[in-house]
Structure formats: C-alpha cells, structure tokens
Amino acid sequence: MTTQHAQSPKWSMVVDADRCTGCQACVVACQAENNVPLNTDDIFKQKRAIEWIRIERYWEGEYPNIKARFLPVLCQHCENAPCEPVCPVYATYHNDQGMNVQIYNRCIGTRYCANNCPYNVRFFNFWEPVWPESLRNQLNPDVTVRSRGIMEKCSFCIQRIRAGTRRVKKEGRALADGDVVPACAQACPTDALVFGNMHDAGSRVRKMSEDKRHYRLLERSGTDPNVIYLKRVDPTATEGAGHE
Ligand code: SF4
C-alpha cells in the first residue's frame, strides 16, 4: 500500500483494453450505484438511453477472420474540457482534483456542454426518471436522483471519493491506493478498470499510465483527458504490438 502526497489528489482511471471482455458488468454497476434512469425499450429506440459508461463494440478484420473488439467509454474528465467554457451558468467546472464536475441544481438544460463533448458521454434527462415500485428501495441514498431537464454524466463515483476521504480522516491516516474504488472498477471481473491518485507515484494507476501501451482517446483534439487507455495486445497481429 502506498500513501498519498500532501497535495490534493488527482483522480484518474486507466482502462486496459486488453483485459476488457465486453461483459458490461461495469455498465450495470454504474447504473445501480448512480441511480441512472432505466433504459426502457421506447427510450432506447428514441436514442435517448443514458449510460455513464458504455461499451463501444466494433469489428476488426474480414469474415471469417473477424474479431470483436470492446472499448469502455466514460467521461474523460479532461483537463481542457470542451464542455466547461460553453456552460452559461457554470454548472460544469473543473475541480482541484482533476475532475470535471456537474452541479445539478445549477443546470438550466441548454445542452451546450453535450454538444461540445467529443466523446459523447453527457446525457440529458428528457423525461422525469421513473423506477418500478419493486426497484425504488434499491436507489442509492448517497446519490441525487436527477429530474427532467438536467444534464448528467460519470462523476468518478464522487460519493465514494467523499466517503473514502472522510473514512481515512476519521482513522487518522493518509489516503492509500485502493481506498477509493468506483462502482465500475469494483464490478469489473477482469480488473480492466483501475482508479487512483495520479499524484501518488506508487499508485497502480500511475504505474499503469506509464505502460508503453498507453494512449488517450482523440489525443489530437488537445482535451488532455484524465482517463488513460492501454492498447490491446494481439499476438496474431503481424504489424505493431497492439490496437487502439
Ligand atoms: S466490466 Fe470490465 S471486462 Fe466487463 S465490459 Fe466493463 S471493463 Fe470490460
């Protein structure tokens, strides 16, 4: 276990594309943890489904030598976030821990932020979310239920970050690697998602981000994301060591 520096943490996630099997356990865990509205048939058909983390599936090669590829995509928590300067009411802003934060009760629903996000990870509540009676008791009391007209997206499970920070303070110690685990990373059976403090030189996330397979989504756009991807390793590929 490594300990945190005195400076504030810089939260970050590493997504190892080589480990992702596309099982979607992360998607379900995120829906349950963050009270994400249910994607019923009609909502899905209108292309209004909300998923804070989604698995992009694509195919590589030609039949019969075709392979399914998976890439988990969530808010990239960009350092130069294109969503932030376009919000007229500062409902989305960058905090001092490397995160792009969304303030629900400030949002007036212009959707400028979603239009300006190149990763398509912001979702607008076109309807008041409704859960069947049998599921109401499973809503997470630590997370606000967003009403109609509000923009929402991945928060890196900020409620878990706050709870972890409070817990270690109570225990009188510094935050250690692994003290905060978002729902998606906790549920992933292959350990494809690793979360931690980039300022901690001994943290897993920092070490993995230095792997030679690392890259960022749409790197050339200059958004400087805090989510880092590791390329897939394909031993059958003839050229290069992996695929983005
Ligand atoms: S839970 Fe892990 S393996 Fe499954 S889709 Fe998500 S990232 Fe991939």
Boltz pocket constraint, residues with backbone or C-beta under 6 A from the ligand:
constraints:
  - pocket:
      binder: B
      contacts: [[A, 19], [A, 20], [A, 21], [A, 22], [A, 23], [A, 24], [A, 25], [A, 26], [A, 27], [A, 55], [A, 70], [A, 72], [A, 184], [A, 187], [A, 188], [A, 189], [A, 190], [A, 191], [A, 192], [A, 193]]
      max_distance: 6.0
